């Protein structure tokens, strides 16, 4: 079989383009070692050390270019995970159980991740890998590092009942997430689930958003000042929001939603959870 590739032997004074034929599939070829194609190719032994050229540039466009494109398009990371993150005791594991089975479950502080397939409540029947990450501050970094590149969405769970006490810690964790280079590049949807709305003293989603924006604005100033004092320039860090303006979640490159929910539900353990707004947002991913 005659290969569509040919090489120029630069040692040949006449510089002829000499076609080569090669039967079988042995070894590798410098033109298609990474991109096998259904044509016969030149073995390494048949190619002169001085190099080779394509017979015509149009052959590259017709045959190799589509293969290159297919390789790069299919080699991208698939973002199919929904991460449940937040501080300890925010109610992540109960939400994890409610989303999967609808049932109430007694939970305890997680020390490792849990994952399962979650089918979105929509006509498309989309399926995501739901992953519950530990909330302890000594465990969060390693698990976030492990799963962040696969995140299609991040559900940031907030304990609305004691938010006033935890606002600084919540803002700091959120700041770390939103200035992470991988997360900024992939821009997963951010769903801030203001949980435990069944508790009387729970703060509303609107109030939580406003207080977090204010706290994040303060954090942005102090973090930037700390970096500048260390190396004389804050240029190496990711700037959150827009310079010269107070921070707002609407300035971020990813979609952000705040919603109210309750993993326990208003009727307690025997009743249903109040997670319709969360399920609706997950259905739109």
C-alpha positions in Angstrom: 0.0 0.0 0.0 1.3 3.4 -0.9 1.5 5.8 2.0 0.1 9.3 1.5 3.2 10.6 3.3 6.5 11.0 1.5 9.9 12.4 2.5 12.6 14.5 0.9 16.0 13.0 1.1 18.2 16.1 1.6 21.3 14.0 0.9 20.0 13.4 -2.6 21.5 16.1 -4.8 18.4 16.3 -7.0 16.2 16.7 -3.9 13.6 14.3 -5.2 10.5 13.5 -3.3 10.5 9.8 -2.9 7.3 7.9 -2.0 7.6 5.0 0.5 5.4 2.0 0.9 5.1 0.0 4.2 2.8 -2.9 5.0 1.8 -3.8 8.5 1.6 -1.9 11.7 4.9 -2.3 13.6 6.6 0.2 15.8 5.6 3.8 15.7 5.7 6.6 13.2 6.9 10.1 13.9 3.8 11.6 12.2 1.2 9.6 14.0 2.6 8.0 17.2 0.1 10.0 19.2 -2.6 10.2 16.6 -3.0 6.7 14.8 -4.8 7.0 11.5 -6.1 4.3 9.2 -3.4 4.6 6.6 0.0 2.9 6.2 2.8 5.0 7.7 6.5 5.2 7.5 8.4 3.3 10.2 11.2 5.1 12.0 13.8 3.1 10.1 12.5 4.3 6.8 12.8 8.0 7.7 16.2 9.7 7.0 17.9 11.5 9.8 17.7 14.7 7.9 13.9 14.8 8.3 10.8 14.5 6.2 8.1 16.8 4.8 4.4 16.3 3.9 3.9 15.8 0.2 1.3 18.6 0.1 -0.1 20.8 2.8 -3.6 20.0 1.8 -3.1 16.4 3.0 -2.5 17.8 6.5 -5.8 19.7 6.3 -7.7 16.8 5.0 -6.4 14.0 7.2 -4.3 15.1 10.2 -6.1 18.3 11.2 -9.4 16.6 12.1 -7.4 14.0 14.1 -5.6 16.8 16.0 -8.9 18.5 16.8 -10.6 15.4 17.9 -7.7 14.6 20.3 -7.7 18.0 21.9 -11.5 18.2 22.2 -11.9 14.8 23.8 -8.9 15.1 26.1 -10.5 18.0 28.1 -11.3 17.3 31.8 -15.0 16.3 32.2 -16.6 18.5 34.8 -19.3 16.1 36.2 -19.0 16.6 40.0 -21.1 18.6 42.3 -19.2 19.4 45.5 -20.8 19.9 48.9 -18.5 22.2 50.9 -18.8 24.3 54.0 -17.7 24.6 57.7 -18.2 21.8 60.2 -21.8 21.1 61.2 -23.3 23.2 58.5 -25.5 20.3 57.5 -23.7 19.1 54.3 -24.1 15.4 55.0 -27.8 15.6 55.8 -28.3 17.5 52.5 -26.2 14.8 50.8 -28.6 12.1 52.1 -31.8 14.1 51.3 -30.7 14.8 47.8 -30.0 11.2 47.1 -32.8 9.4 48.9 -35.1 12.0 50.4 -34.7 10.4 53.8 -33.6 11.9 57.1 -30.4 10.5 58.4 -28.6 11.0 61.7 -25.1 12.3 60.9 -21.8 13.0 62.5 -18.8 15.1 61.5 -17.2 13.7 58.4 -13.5 12.8 58.3 -13.5 11.7 54.7 -15.4 12.3 51.5 -18.6 10.5 50.4 -19.8 10.2 46.8 -22.8 8.9 44.9 -24.5 9.3 41.5 -27.2 12.0 41.7 -29.9 12.2 39.0 -31.1 15.8 38.4 -34.9 16.4 38.5 -35.3 17.5 34.9 -36.4 16.2 31.6 -32.8 15.6 30.4 -32.2 13.2 33.2 -28.6 14.5 33.7 -26.5 12.6 36.2 -23.8 14.2 38.4 -21.4 12.8 40.9 -22.4 14.3 44.2 -19.5 14.5 46.6 -19.7 15.5 50.3 -16.4 16.9 51.5 -15.3 17.1 55.2 -15.7 20.5 56.8 -13.0 20.5 59.3 -10.4 23.2 58.6 -7.5 20.7 58.8 -9.1 18.4 56.1 -10.7 20.9 53.7 -7.6 21.8 51.7 -6.6 18.3 50.8 -10.1 17.2 49.7 -10.7 20.4 47.8 -7.4 19.9 46.0 -8.5 16.4 45.1 -11.9 17.2 43.6 -11.9 20.8 42.5 -10.8 20.2 38.9 -13.8 18.0 38.3 -16.4 20.4 39.8 -19.3 21.4 37.6 -20.9 23.1 40.5 -20.0 23.9 44.1 -22.7 23.9 46.8 -21.4 26.0 49.6 -23.5 25.2 52.7 -24.0 27.8 55.4 -25.5 27.3 58.8 -28.0 30.1 58.8 -28.9 29.7 62.5 -25.4 30.6 63.7 -24.2 32.6 60.7 -23.6 35.7 62.8 -21.0 33.9 64.9 -19.3 32.3 61.9 -19.4 35.0 59.3 -15.7 35.6 59.4 -14.8 31.9 59.0 -17.4 31.4 56.3 -16.0 34.4 54.4 -12.4 33.2 54.7 -13.3 29.8 53.3 -15.3 31.3 50.5 -12.4 33.7 49.7 -10.0 30.7 49.4 -12.4 29.0 47.0 -13.0 32.0 44.8 -9.3 33.0 44.4 -8.2 29.4 43.6 -6.7 29.4 40.1 -8.3 26.1 39.0 -11.8 27.2 40.2 -11.4 30.6 38.5 -10.3 29.0 35.3 -13.2 26.4 35.2 -15.8 28.7 36.6 -18.2 26.1 38.2 -21.6 27.3 39.2 -21.6 28.5 42.9 -24.8 27.7 44.9 -24.7 29.2 48.4 -27.2 27.0 50.3 -28.4 28.9 53.4 -29.3 25.8 55.4 -31.3 25.2 58.7 -34.0 27.7 57.7 -36.3 25.7 60.0 -34.6 27.3 63.0 -36.3 30.4 64.3 -33.2 32.6 64.5 -32.0 31.6 61.0 -30.8 34.5 58.8 -32.3 35.0 55.4 -30.4 34.3 52.2 -30.5 38.0 51.3 -28.9 39.1 54.6 -26.3 36.4 54.4 -25.3 37.5 50.9 -25.0 41.2 52.0 -22.9 40.4 55.1 -20.7 38.1 53.1 -20.1 40.7 50.4 -19.1 43.2 53.1 -16.8 40.7 54.9 -15.2 39.6 51.6 -14.6 43.3 50.7 -12.7 43.7 54.0 -10.8 40.4 53.4 -9.8 41.5 49.9 -8.2 44.7 51.4 -6.3 42.9 54.2 -5.1 40.0 52.0 -3.9 42.4 49.3 -2.1 44.6 51.9 -0.4 41.5 53.4 0.9 40.3 50.0 2.2 43.8 49.2 4.1 44.0 52.5 5.7 40.6 51.8 7.0 41.1 48.3 6.3 44.7 47.5 3.6 43.8 44.9 0.2 42.1 44.9 0.4 41.3 41.3 1.0 37.6 41.8 -2.4 37.0 43.4 -5.9 36.8 41.9 -7.9 39.9 42.6 -11.5 39.2 43.7 -14.1 41.2 42.0 -13.5 44.6 40.3 -10.8 47.0 41.3 -12.0 50.3 42.6 -15.4 48.9 43.5 -16.9 47.3 46.6 -17.1 43.5 46.2 -20.3 41.9 44.9 -20.9 38.4 43.9 -22.3 39.6 40.6 -18.7 40.6 39.6 -17.4 37.0 39.6 -16.9 35.1 36.4 -19.1 32.2 37.5 -22.8 32.0 38.0 -23.7 32.6 41.7 -27.0 31.8 43.4 -28.1 32.2 47.0 -31.0 30.1 48.2 -32.7 29.1 51.4 -33.1 25.5 52.4 -33.5 23.1 55.3 -32.2 19.5 55.3 -34.2 18.8 58.4 -37.4 20.4 57.2 -40.1 22.3 59.0 -41.8 19.1 60.2 -38.7 17.5 61.7 -37.2 14.0 61.1 -40.5 12.5 59.9 -41.3 15.2 57.3 -39.8 16.1 54.0 -36.7 18.4 53.6 -37.2 21.9 52.2 -34.6 21.6 49.4 -36.8 22.4 46.3 -34.8 25.5 45.4 -31.5 23.6 45.6 -32.9 20.8 43.5 -34.2 23.3 41.0 -30.8 24.9 40.6 -29.0 21.6 40.2 -31.5 20.7 37.5 -30.3 23.7 35.5 -26.6 22.7 35.4 
